[in-house]
C-alpha cells in the first residue's frame, strides 16, 4: 500500500477512539501522537511511513488484523471523459485522499489531522 493510502486510512481512524485504545494497550501513545503530528504538519516522508507501519504492527498484535489492508490486482476504471458533476470530500491541506462522495445537504466532515472541514472537490483521479 502506498504512503498516501496509509495516510488516508490513518486519518479516518483519528475520528474513532479504537486505534488510540489499541495503542494505549501497548504503551505506544507517543508513536500515535508522532504520526498524528506529522500528518497535521504535512511532514510526509519515510519517518511518517515507518511510524504508520509500526502502528499497523500494533493493530496486528492486538487484534490479529491489519490497519492497512493490501489489495491484489485492483486497478480503477478508466476516467470518464466528460464531467460527471460528482464531487468528493477533499482534504483542505492535501494530506490525504479525502472521504467519500459529497451528497446534497450533507455537512462537511472534519479532517481529524488538520482540524479543518473537508471541502468539495472533483473526483480523485
N, C-alpha and C positions, 0 to 999 in steps of 0.2 A: 504494500500500500504506500502511495507516495505521501510526502510530508503534508501537503495541503489537505488531503483526505483525512489524515490523522488529526490535524488541527481542527477541521470541521467536526469530526466526531468528538474530540475533547471539548470543544465549545458547547456542543449540545449537552454534554454531561455536566457542565457547570451549573445548569439550571436545576439539577436534581441532586439531592444530598447523598445518593447512593455511593458514587465514586469516592467522595470525601470520607464516608464511613469506612469503606474498604481500605482506604489509605491509612486512616487512623488506627485500624486494627493492626497494622504493621509498623506503626510509628513513623510513617513516611510523609507527614504533613508538609515538611519542608520541600520535598520533591514536588508535591502537588502545587504548592504555592509558587515555587520557582517556575514551573511550567505555565501557570496562570499568569504570573507577572510578565514572563517573556512574550506570551501571546498578546497580552494587553499593551505591551510596549512596542510590539511589532518586531521583536528580536527573533526573527525566524531564521533558523540555521541548524547546524549539526548539534549544538548543545541542546536546543529545544527538542530535536528529534530523539536524542538519547534519553532525555527526561520522559518523553511520551512513551518510548519503548519500555522504559523502566516501570512506568505506570501500567502499561499493558501486562508486564510480568506480575505486578502486584495483583491485578484483577484475576489473572490466571491462577495464582496461588490461592487466592481467597475463594474463588467461585468455580474454578475449572474451565472457565470460558475466557475468551479473549476480548479485550476492549476494541481492538482493531481487527475486524474480520477481513480475511483475504478472499477475494472473489476470483474465480477462474474463468477465463475465456469470455469475459464481458467486453463488449465494445458498444458504444452508444449508436443509436440510429443516426444516419446522415442528417445534417442540418436541413431544416425546412428552408427553401429558397426565398419564400415570401416572409412577411411579418405576421406571425400568428397572433400578435396582440397580447399574448400571455406574459405575465411578469413573475419574477422570483424575488423573494426576500433576500436582499443582498447586504453583506456586512458593510457598515458605513466607512470602515477604515481598511477594507480589503484584506482582512486577515484570515477569513475562512470563506467557504463556498456558499454561505447563506443558509436559508432554512425554508424550503418549500415554496409552493406557488402562492401568489397573492390572490386572495379572494375578496369579493366585494364586501364592504362594511366590516372588514377584519381589522382589528387593532394591530399595529406593528409589534412583532416580538422584540425583545431587547437582547442585544449581544451581551452575553454574560462576561466576555473578556474585556470588551471596550466600554461597557456600561452605557451604550447608546442604542437608540432604536434602530432596527434594521430598516432599510429603505427599499422601495420597489425599484427593480431594475430589469433589464432584459434577461430572458432565459440564459443560463450559463451555456457556453459553447465549448 
